[in-house]
Amino acid sequence: MSLQVQKMEHNMAKLIIEVPAEELVKAIEGAYEKNKKNIALPGFRKGKAPRKMIERMYGKGVFLEDAANDLIPDAYAKAAEESELEIVSYPAIDVEQIEEGKPFVFTAEVAVKPEIVLGEYKGIEVSKETIEVTDEEVDAELHKEQEKNSRLIPIEDRAAEKGDIVTLDYEGIIDGVSFPGGTEKDFPLMLGSGAFIPGFEDQLVGVKLEEPTEVHVTFPEGYHSKELIGKEATFKCLIHKIEKKETPELDDDFAMDVSEFDTLEEYKEDIRKNLTQQKEATARRKKGDDVVRKIVENSQMDIPEPMVEAQQGQLKDDFAARIQAQGMSIEQYLVFGKMTMEDLDGVMHDRALENIQSRLVLEKIVETENIQPSQEEIDEEIRKSAEMYKLEVDKLKEMIDEQGMEQVVNDLAIQKAVEFVIEAAKEV
């Protein structure tokens, strides 16, 4: 194999790759052997037709595409390594010459990691954040814990009241006919929550267990099923269970039950301390983001678009995986978010560009300041990862190859670079 490298504008490069003619011959023969079992010609049993007869029938290039697809991956991988370029995109492949008896020639256009002209990165001015935790915020956290420790008490001696949680069957009917999505069995509903159509929950107040009742409603403007908007419906309802939420008193006993503290006041002070730490961490992350953003603005770089597109694709795949883990498709997310696929692509493109710019300036700062994590920091990072994945530290170390360890070291260096520019920043 031979290789020529052409440097192009905007940090792009073209690899001109030539594969010897004899390798193309082998690849064509391999394509024939792979495909012949699926080819039938008059006078031959399926899979037994000679290659020359197949080429006479379908043309001499019948196996060339498969041959090219077989040769390109390995040839490109070798060329990419030989080029010593820091390639940061998927290759755009274009076949220049493919003919039996001649070398196979194709090109791969790639983006190359751009050089960074680092601007001012020390003494960046950022707004000073005031950290304050209010009594209302402490009380809100306290009430969350109170809700978590609440319990449901079955009610059998009275009708349903506002605030109760009822479990019911219902069947929705419009013009005498049940409609899709209007029927449920054993559905839990808190009366007064506003989760259902306006008026539905109010009409269940005062209804007793196993007492058939009808609820009459009109589907409002903005209802998610547009075909039902404005239509009058009757819901036949039957309540099987009524429960009332009982929350514990906020007192010293509650503090001892849910925490390590003996008094409510001590517990509240611990909540305040934790909220303060959370706000400090959030403020520090924001400070880091602001500092890095200004360093990007101070620096010069020419980001090739294919590099952004590659990062954009990864972000979109990761996002889709997270959405699917929550039981939702991308299409459903777009509907709920009132977005189009073009809107989502635009958001992902901007985020990809910002991520690339930030990473590049931080990598340059790592290089300029000779920032390296210590062995203790590397060991601690591996320990945290092992804990997260519920693995033994030694087992995880065995699983990390040289490239993976290099990534761990690089990521830690980037984190240290962020801390470096934060400490060097000026709060105004």
Order of alpha helices (4+ residues) and beta strands (2+ residues): beta-beta-alpha-alpha-alpha-beta-beta-beta-alpha-beta-beta-beta-beta-beta-alpha-alpha-alpha-alpha-alpha-alpha-alpha-alpha-beta
